[in-house]
Amino acid sequence: MSWFVAIADYARQGQVVKLLSEMDFLAYAPKFIKTVIKNGKKIEVARFLFGRYFFVRMKAGWEASQFVRGVTRILLGPELQPLLISDEVVDEIKSREIEGVIRTNQGLCRGQRVTPRIGYLAGVEGRFHRADRQRDIALFDIIGVQTPVDFAPGVLEVLEPIRVADKKRRRRRRRRDDRVSRGSFAYG
């Protein structure tokens, strides 16, 4: 079988996937984890990987899926048939999931302290070395030798905290100190 691409209304992807599954359509809207800083704290938030786009399994009677509440449209070809995507493409996206979400490694820098989320080295500290499309490479101290180990994308997790909040506080303090010193010169 194969899949086709549908587009949901803004912020209704999850709702549309549930409605389609109730109508016996298999729908898949992959999510990824994005790390954001909110109120000076590092928070992980789940977002949809392709925004409003999601996949629906092709079957007889596919036309009914376009009338589900929240489906904006279906991507169609010139013969008014859905543009099909092979199972291998969707399976490859699903293979990158860890506990239902895809974890990306945005912002990993060479030499950064990391640990794998799963596997034999989970919890062991290593140093990020480099990344390419199919793998991330980190160096681990194994029997006193720095050994490169390959991981699937999204498996490595950063151990170092982000210190953005500290920088903001320093800037505010400087501004406040400048105002006080300017005020003392003006009145003194």
C-alpha positions in Angstrom: 0.0 0.0 0.0 0.9 3.6 -0.1 0.1 6.9 1.5 -1.2 10.3 0.4 -0.7 13.8 1.9 -3.5 15.8 3.4 -3.5 19.3 4.9 -5.3 20.1 8.1 -6.7 23.4 9.4 -4.3 25.4 11.5 -3.6 23.7 14.9 -6.1 20.8 14.3 -3.7 18.1 13.1 -4.2 15.9 16.2 -8.0 16.3 16.1 -8.1 15.4 12.3 -6.0 12.3 12.8 -8.4 11.0 15.5 -11.4 11.7 13.4 -9.9 9.9 10.4 -9.1 6.9 12.6 -12.7 6.8 13.8 -13.7 6.5 10.1 -11.2 3.6 9.6 -8.6 5.6 7.8 -5.0 5.1 9.1 -3.5 8.6 9.5 0.0 9.6 10.7 1.2 13.0 11.8 4.8 12.7 13.0 5.9 14.9 15.9 9.3 16.0 17.0 10.7 17.4 20.2 11.8 21.0 20.2 13.7 22.5 23.1 12.6 26.1 23.9 13.5 28.5 26.7 10.5 29.8 28.6 11.0 32.1 31.6 14.7 31.2 31.8 14.0 27.4 31.9 14.8 24.9 29.2 11.5 23.0 28.2 10.9 20.3 25.7 7.8 20.8 23.6 6.2 18.4 21.0 5.5 19.9 17.6 4.2 18.5 14.3 7.1 17.7 12.0 5.5 18.8 8.8 3.2 21.5 10.2 -0.3 21.2 8.8 0.7 18.3 6.5 0.1 14.7 7.5 -0.1 11.2 5.9 -3.2 9.1 5.2 -3.1 5.4 4.1 -4.5 5.0 0.6 -7.5 2.7 0.4 -10.7 2.4 -1.7 -13.1 5.2 -0.9 -10.3 7.7 -0.1 -12.5 10.5 -1.3 -14.4 10.4 2.0 -11.3 11.5 3.8 -11.4 15.0 2.2 -14.8 15.7 3.8 -13.7 15.1 7.4 -14.0 18.2 9.5 -10.6 19.9 9.7 -9.2 18.6 6.5 -8.4 21.6 4.3 -7.4 19.6 1.2 -5.6 16.6 -0.3 -2.6 17.0 -2.6 -3.8 15.8 -6.0 -2.1 15.0 -9.2 -3.1 16.1 -12.7 -5.6 13.2 -13.0 -7.3 14.3 -9.7 -5.9 11.3 -7.9 -3.8 11.7 -4.7 -0.1 12.0 -5.1 1.2 8.8 -3.6 4.1 8.3 -1.2 5.6 4.8 -0.8 5.5 2.9 2.5 9.3 3.0 2.7 9.3 6.8 3.1 6.8 6.7 5.9 8.5 3.7 7.5 11.8 5.6 7.5 10.2 8.6 9.3 8.6 6.2 11.8 12.0 4.5 12.4 13.4 7.8 13.7 10.9 8.0 16.5 11.8 7.4 20.1 8.7 7.0 22.4 6.4 8.4 19.7 8.4 11.5 18.8 11.4 12.3 16.7 14.2 14.0 18.6 16.4 16.4 16.7 19.9 17.5 17.6 19.7 21.1 16.7 22.5 23.1 18.1 24.9 20.3 18.9 28.5 21.6 18.7 31.7 19.8 18.4 33.1 18.9 21.9 29.8 19.4 23.6 29.0 16.9 26.5 26.4 14.4 25.4 24.8 11.1 26.5 22.6 8.7 24.5 19.0 8.5 25.6 18.8 4.7 24.9 21.2 1.8 24.4 24.2 0.3 26.3 25.9 3.7 26.8 22.8 5.5 28.1 23.9 7.7 31.0 27.6 7.6 30.0 29.2 10.9 29.2 30.8 11.5 25.8 31.8 14.4 23.6 29.9 15.2 20.4 32.2 14.8 17.4 30.2 15.3 14.2 26.9 14.6 12.4 25.7 13.7 8.9 22.3 12.7 7.5 22.3 9.1 8.6 24.2 9.3 12.0 25.6 11.3 14.8 29.1 10.5 16.1 30.2 11.0 19.6 33.6 10.1 21.3 33.5 8.0 24.4 36.3 7.0 26.7 36.3 3.2 26.4 39.2 1.5 28.3 41.2 4.8 28.2 40.9 5.3 24.5 38.6 8.0 22.8 36.4 5.7 20.6 34.0 7.1 18.0 30.5 5.6 18.4 27.7 6.0 15.8 24.1 6.8 16.8 20.8 7.3 14.9 19.8 11.0 14.6 18.1 12.2 17.7 19.5 9.7 20.2 22.1 11.9 21.7 21.1 14.3 24.5 23.0 17.4 25.7 24.3 17.4 29.2 25.3 21.1 29.5 22.6 23.5 30.5 21.8 26.5 28.4 22.7 29.8 30.1 20.6 32.3 28.2 18.8 33.5 31.3 22.0 34.5 33.1 23.1 36.7 30.2 19.7 38.6 30.3 20.0 39.3 34.0 23.5 40.7 33.6 22.3 43.1 30.9 19.5 44.3 33.0 21.8 44.9 36.0 24.2 46.9 33.8 21.3 49.1 32.6 20.1 49.7 36.1 23.6 50.5 37.3 24.0 53.0 34.4 20.8 54.7 35.3 21.8 55.0 39.0 25.2 56.4 38.1 23.7 58.9 35.6 21.2 60.0 38.2 24.0 60.5 40.8 25.9 62.7 38.4 22.9 64.7 37.5 21.9 65.5 41.1 25.4 65.5 42.7 
